[in-house]
Amino acid sequence: MSRIVQWSITVALAGFLFGFDTAVISGADKPIQTLWGLSDLHHGLLVMSMALWGTVLGAIFGNWPTDHLGRRTTLLLIGILYLVSAIGSAVATDPWTFAFFRLIGGIGVGVSSVAAPIYISEIAPPRYRGVLVALYQFNIVFGILMAFVSNYLIGSLMESGIAWRWMLGIEAIPALIYTVMITRVPRSPRWLILKRNDVEEASRVLRMINPNVDVDAEIATMRTAENEERSANARFFSRRYRLPILLAFLVAFFNQLSGINFIIYYAPRVLEAAQLGSQVALLSTAGIGLVNLVFTMIGMSLIDRFGRRTLLFIGSAGYLLSLVLISRAFFTDALGGIEVPLLLALFIASHAISQGAVIWVFIAEVFPNHVRARGQSFGSSIHWVFAALITLVMPWVLGTFSGGPVFAFFAVMMLLQLIFVLFLMPETRNVSLEELQKHLVGDNVKLRRVHLSGARAQA
């Protein structure tokens, strides 16, 4: 088990770079717009959302290297993309060059959201799969926290004209460390069997994972599940996979329509709009990052005990409460105090304990081995398309509307998420990937919540 944890932590460091790269731009937001004299629309497109459009590309096409080159090789390439992006963004002399290097980093984020959860889910025992895959999300929020802290420290020590370059460039250090570390993890045994038919190497890795495992039985189970999918000869977008596709779409859709990336990317602007000073706002984002980290750890501790569905139910309630009250504060102009920062902390806590802990675990579980990379790519693509759209339009939205209608819109979306959780979402904890395939895949599977007895789920 110790080796599985070690490999999972190493692979999950891709999530640290994901989170750092996602949040670090918040500290460079206004200085870059001032430096290059960009309009709100051009600033949203070239500076704030360009990495997310790269992420969309990485998520859409990330299944190809993940399947053809392998999970480990793909994870290695991700580290190189982060390294190049960090250095290039820091030294950029115009918005177009900056946008190009942010695009490269975004591609790395998108591909990592495909490859890392798949790798961990394929080496993890069912009993611990939730917490091990959730290490990826933990590292995302840890990376977000470190980006906020780094931005605050660098912003305090340097003038804004040069500070933003150091904020972005410092990411090269963890990118280099991750790239070196990833060379020491083995290839996924499921990938070795299903994509390379390398029984000898797969057997060796399986014995490293569990010395007491019946390797022949494990491999036979993998082959049986794979043969069933190959004999079905179904296209990905077909009736056979409609339930996992719908589940992945809705989980990813609601993840972004909660407003989480809006808060992470524009936290300083939102807090300044709540009549806090710019330095206090920047420091408050570090507090938001800390709340995110703490409640992600709580979510990780609960995901294999309470299950994915229960956590999303709890999170939906917290989302609704915080978003409605934040919207009310803006509508009634009850600003300037600690109410909005505290409600934002409640919002972040609700996200971290639910969607944050669940999304990458759940999407990596619901697709069969045969199309898992394509399924993860699909779910990640939906996630990042909506993240990019929200980030693109938010400078204009914030310049046109007050915070009231913006937060009210996100509250309505979370009400719809609650309905999805109650009436459609199945529980997947403590069930093998091959067993999940039997319940969620097939031409006769109905679009209703599936009850998995092996998961000890609530009825």
N, C-alpha and C positions, 0 to 999 in steps of 0.2 A: 504493500500500500504506500510506503514511503516514496518509492520510485514514481508511482502514479502522481502523487502530490507534487513531487519535484518537477516532473515534466509538465504538469498542468500549470504550475506557477510560472514556469519559464515561458510557455506558450501564451499564458494570460498577460504577460508583459506587453504583448502587442496591444492589449487593451489600455495599458498605461499610456502608450504613445498615441493611441486613438483619442483618449480623454484629454491629454495635454494639447495635442494638435487642435482639437475641437474648441477648447476654452481659451487658449493663449491669445487668440485674435481679439478677445474682448478688451484687453489692455491696449491694443494698437488701433482700436476702432477709430476714435476721434483724431488722434495725432496724424494718422495716415490720410484721413479725409481732408484735414487742414493742410497738410504738406502738399498734396497734389491737387487741391482745389476741386474735388470731385462733387458732383451733384448727388443727391440722395439715391437716385436710381443707379447711377454708375458706381457709387460706393457700395451699394448692396450687391451689384452684379460682380464687379471686379475684385473687391476686397473681402466682403463679408461672406458671400455665398459661393465663391469660386471653388473653395476646397470641398464644399458640399456637392457641387456638380461633379467634381472629380470622384467623390465618394460614390455618387450614383453610378458613374461609369465602372468603378471598381467593383461595386456590388453586382451590377448587371452581368459583367463578364468574368467575375471572380471564380465562378464555378469551373471555367475552362482550365486555368492553371491548377486549381485545387484537385481536379480529377486527373488531368493529363500529366502534370509535373509532380503531383503529390502534395500532401498537406504540408510536410516539413519544408520542401523546396520553396513552396509558395510563401510560407512564413518567413523564410530567409530573404526572399526578394522584397517583402514588405519592409523589413528593416532598412534595406538599401534605399527604398523610395523615401522613407521618413528622413533619412540622413541627408539625401540630396535636397529635399524640400526645405529642411530647416536652414541649411547653409544658404541656398539660393534665395529664399525669402528675406533673410537677414541682410543680404548685400544688394537687393534689387534697387534700381535707380529710377524706375518708372512703374506706373500701375500695371502695364501689360506684362512686363517681366515678373513682377510680383505675382500677378494672377496665374502665370504659367507655373511657377514653383509651388504655389498654394494648390493648384490643380493636381500636381504630382503627389503631394502629401495626401490630398483627398482620395486619390486612387488607392494609396496604401491603406487608408482607413476603411474604404469600401471592401477591399479584398480581405482585410483582416477580419471584418465582421462576417465573412463567409468561412474562411479557413480555420480560424482559431476555435470557434465553438464546435465545429465539426470534429476537429482533431480531438479535443478534450472529450466530447460525447462518445467518441469511438474507442477510447481507451478506458473510460470510467466504468466501474461496476454500477448496476442500476441503483443500488442503495445509496450511493454517494454521487450520482451523476449530477443532481441539481446543484449541490454546493460546489462541486469541482468546475462545472461550466460557469457557474456564477462568479468564480474567481476572475473570469474575464471582465464581467461587469464591475467587480470590486476594483480592478485595476483601472477601468475607465474612470470611475469617480475619484480614485486616488490621483490619477493623472490630472483630472479637472481641478482638484484641490491644489495640487502642486503648481499648476499653471496660474491659478489665482494668487497663491502665496508668492510665487516667483514674480508675477507681474507687479504685485504690491511692493516687494522689496526692491526690484529694479527701478520701478517708478519713483520710489522714495529716494534712491541714491543718484539717479541720473535725470537730466532734463528730458522732457518728452520728445524733443527733436531727434534724439539718438536712442532713448530708452527702448522704444518699440523694436528696434533692430536686435537688441540683446534679448528682449522678451521672446522673440521668435527663434533666434539663433541658438539659444541655450538647449533647445530640444535635440540638437545634434549629439549631445553627450549620452542621454539615455538611449538614443537610437543606435549608437555604436555599441553600447554594452549589450543591448538586446540582440543585435545581429550576431555578435560573437557567441552568446549563450545558446541561441537556437540551433547551432550546429551540433549540440550535444544531445538533442532529443532523438529518439528513434522514429522510424516511419510508422504510420498507423497500421495495425495488423489487418483491419478490415479493408483498407485501401490495397494493401499488399495481396490479399486474397482475391478481391473482386476486380481490381484493375490490372494487377501484374501476375496473378496466379503464382505468387512466390510463397509456396507453402512453408519452405524451410525457414525463411526469414520471419514470416508471420508467426510460426511456432515459437521461434526464439523470443520474439517480443512478448507473446502471450505468456510464456513462462516467466519472463522478467516481471510482468504485471502481477501474475499469481502463480507461484511455484507449484501449487496444488491443483491447478486447473486441468481438466481433461481436455487437452488440446484438440484431439481428434473430434470430440463431440462439439466443441466450440466451432471449429472450422466447418463441420457438417451442418450445423444450424445456420451459419452464415451463407453457405452454398445453397441450402434449401430455400431460404428466403430470397436469395438472388435469383435462383432458377424460376421461382414463382413469378417474379416481376418480368424476367426476360420472356417467359412463355406467354405472358399477357400481352407483350409487345405494344404497350400503350404509350401514346405521346404524353408529354408532361402535362400539357393543358388538355386533359381529357376527363371524362366522367370518373375514371378510376381514381384520380388524385384530387377530385374536387373538394373533398372535406379538408384534407391538410392544406390545400391551397387557400381555401376560404379562411381557415383558422390562422394561417401565417399572415394573410393579408390584414385581417382585422386586428390582430395583436400589434403588428407593425404600424398600421394606420393610426390606431388610438394612442400608441406610444408618442407619436409626434403631435397629434391633435390635442394632447394634454397641454402643450405649450412648453415642454421641457427645454427644447433647444432654443426657443425664444428667450427663456429666462437665462440660460447659460450664456448665450451669445450677447444678450443686451442687458444683462444684470446691472451694470453701472448706469445705463441710461434710464432703466426703470426706477432705480433707487433715487437717482437725481430728480426724476419726474415726481417722486414722492417727497420732494423738497428736502433731500439730504445733500450735504456738500459733496463735491466730487471725490475728495480723498476718503471721506467717510463711506461713500458709496463703493469705492474700490475695495476698502477694507471689509465692508459688509459682504462682498462677494466671496471673500475667503471664508467667512463664517458660513455662508451658504454651502460652499464646498465641503466644509467640515461636517455639517449636518448630513450632506449627501453620503459621505464616507461612513459615518456612524450607522446610519439607518440601512445602508447597503449591507453592512456587516450583520445587522439584525435580520435582514431579509435572507441572507445566506444561511444563517443559523436556523431559520424556520422553513426554508423551501422544501427540504426533504422530510420535515416533520408534519407540517400543515398542508403542504402541497401548493401547486402553482395557482390553482383556481381560488383557493382561500385568500392567498396574498393579493391577488388582483381585486377581489371583493373588498378587502380592507382598504387597499389603496384607492379604489374608486370613491369610497365614502370620504376619505381624506382629501382627495382632489376636489370633490364637489364643495366641501365645507370651505376650504381655503380659497378657491377661485371665486366663489360667490361673495365671500367677505372682502376679498381684495377689490373685486369689481365695485362693490358697495362703497368702499372707502374712496375710490376715485370718483364715483358718481356724486357722493355727498361732500367731496373735498375734505375728508377727514384725514389729512396728510400732515407730514412734518414730524410725527412721533415715531414710536417703535412698532406701531400696529402693522404696517405693510411689511417691514423686514421680518417680523415674527410670523406673519401669515405666509410669506414666501418660504420661510424655513419649514412651516407645516406642509406646504406644497411639495417641497423638495423631499421631505421625509416620506410623504405618501408615495412619491414616485420611486424613491430608492428602495422602499420595502416591498413594492409591488412590481410595476412595469420594469423598473431597473433591474431587479433581481430575476425576473421571469423571462423577458423577451428572448434573449439569446438561447436560454435553456430550452424553452418551449418550441421555438422554430427548429432547433437542431434535433428535437425528439420526434416530431410528428410525421416526418417524411421517411420512407423506406430507404435502405442502404443504396439501392439502385439509383435513386434520384435525389439523394440527400444534398449533394452539392448544388444541384439546380434549385432545390427547394429553399436551401439557405440563401442562395443568391437571389431568389425571388423575394423572400421575406425581407432581406436586407435592402433590396432595391426599393421596395415600397416604403420602408422606413426612411431611406435617404432621399427619395424623390420629394416626399412631403417635408422633410427637414430642409432641403434646399429651397423649396417654394416658399416656406414660411420665412426663412432667413432672407430671401431675395426681396420680398415685399414689405418686410417689417420696418425698414427705414421710412418708407412712404407711409405705411399705416400709422407709425408713431408720430409722424409729422402731420397727419390728417385727423386722427382720432385721439381721444384721451384714453387712459388706461381702462376706464369703465367698460365700454363695449368690447374691447379686446379680451379682457379676462372673462366677460360674460359669455363670449363665443366659446372659449375653451371649456367653460363650465358645462355648456350644453353638450359638447363632445364627450365629456366624462360621464354625463348621464346616459348617453348611448352606450358607452363602454360597460357601464353597470348592467344594462339590459343584455349585452352580449355575454357577459360572464354568467349571469343567472340562467340563460336559456340555451346557450350553445357550447360554451367552452368545456371540454372534458378535463378530467384530472389525469395526469401522466406520471406521477411520482411512483418510484419503486417498481417500474415495469420495464422489461428489457426492450431494446429497440426493435427486435424481431417480433415480440409479442404486440407491441404498439401497431406494427404494420398490419397485423391480422385484423385489428379492430377499426383502424382508420382508413384503410385502403381497400378499394374494390368497387365494382360497378353497382353493387346493391347497397352500399353504405348510404344511409339517409342523413340529410342535413339537419341533424338535431344533436343535442349533447349526448355523447357516448359515455356509458357507464363502464368503467374498467374495474372489475372486481379485484384484480391483483394489485391495484393502486390503493386499496382501502379508502376510496374516495367517498365523499358525501353523495348521497343519492339525489 
